[in-house]
Amino acid sequence: MRADESLRLPARLESLEPFRVLALRAADRAGLSAEAVGRMELVLEEALVNIVRHAYGAGEGEMELDCGVPEPGRVVLVLRDWGAPFDPLHVRDQSLEEGLVANLEADLDDREPGGMGLFFIRSMSEASYSRVAEANELTLGIA
């Protein structure tokens, strides 16, 4: 995908808003529906927060967002970080997967906070992962 716009910032929570603004511009260019924009914002935030919290351990790093509009009504977001390899679409730790399923099946009052980001990413976007040149690349298609 050819990116229409890109942004690379420190992997910190303060960086979420500039990334959201960039994605919203792409959504506007694509003419996404309000429902699709809501899904895009949720999935993007979950993916970025996961990078901030987990990609670099206690160290510092960067994250990057490429936004493209390959056709009207569709946005493609590519998130990149240079942290430890991690494919959010195929969790190898079975206990993480079991915990996610248990959390999804629990009543709202009994759910543990967190852990829903992977579910949102998988179910609310067309997602793919690759490891390219020492970088994690998560591609999210939203229509």
N, C-alpha and C positions, 0 to 999 in steps of 0.2 A: 504494500500500500504506500502510496506517496502521501506524505503528511502535508496538510495545508498549513498547519501551525505546530510548533514544538516549544516545549519549555522544560528546562532542567534546573532543579532547585535542590537544596539540602533536604535530606530525608527527615523532616521535622513536621510536627502537626501544623505549625504556622504556614507551611507550604500548601496545605490543602485548599485554601481559598483561591489562590492564583490558578491552581490547576482546575478547580471547579469553574472559574470564570472562562478559562480557555475552552473547556468542554462545552459550556453553555453557548459560546460563540459558534462552535461547530454545529451544535444542535439547532441554533437559529438559522444558519446557512442551509442546513438540511431540511428545515421545515418539520422537525419532529413534533409529534403530538405532545400534549401536556403529560399524558400517561407515560410515554416513552422517555421524556425528559426526566420525570421522577425516577424511573428505573435506572436511567443512566447516572443520575446524581448518587443514588444509593450504592450502586455497584462500584462506581468510581471511588467513592469515599471508603467503602469497605476494603477495596484493593490497596488504596494508598495507606490507610491506617495499618494494614497488615505489613506493608513494606517498612513503615516507620518503626513499628513495634518489633519486627522479627528479622528483617533482612540483614542487619548489621550487628546484631547482638548489642553489646554495650558501646560499640564504636560508632563513628560518624560515617556517613555516606551520602550519596545523591540518588535522586530518582528523576525520571524523565517521562514526559507525556507527549506523544505525537497524536494529533487529531486530524482525521481526514473525513471527507464526505465523498464516498465513491459514487453515490447516486442520490437523487432526491429521496428523502425519507429514511436515510440510513447514515449513521455515524460509526466510524471505526476509531477506537482509542487503543493505542499501544503504550502500555506502561513498562518501563525498563528500570531495573536496579542492578547493581553490581555486587550484591550480597551473596550469601550462601545459596547454592542451587535449591530451588523449591518450586515444585509444580503444584499449584493450588487445585488443579483439576483432578489429580491422582494422588491422593494422600496415601503414603505408604505405611504410616503408623496406624494400624488397625484400631487402636484405642481412641485415637482422634476421631476416626470415622464412626465408631460405635457411640462415642459421646455426642457427636452431632446428631445422629439418628435418634438417640434417647432424648436429646433436647427438643428436637422437632416434634416428638410424640408426646411430650409432657404438656400438662395444662399450663396456661400462661402464668399462673401464680407459682408454679413449681419449676419454671425454666431457669437455668443458670444464665447469668449475663454473659454476653460475648459468644463466640463460636458460631454465629449465624452468617458471618461474612462469606465463608466458602460456599454455603448453601445459596446465598443471594447471587454470588458470582456465577455459579453453575446454572441456576434456574432462571435468571433474569436477563441473561445476555447470551450471545453466541460467543463462547470463549474458547481460546486455544492458548497453549503455552509452548515456548521453546527456549532453549538455552543457546544463545548466540554470542560468540566472542566474549565469554566470561560474564555475560549479562543474562538475567532472567527477563524474558519478554512475555508479557501477558497481553493478548489481543482480545478486545471486547467489542463485539458488534452489537449495535443497538438499532432497532427499527421500530 
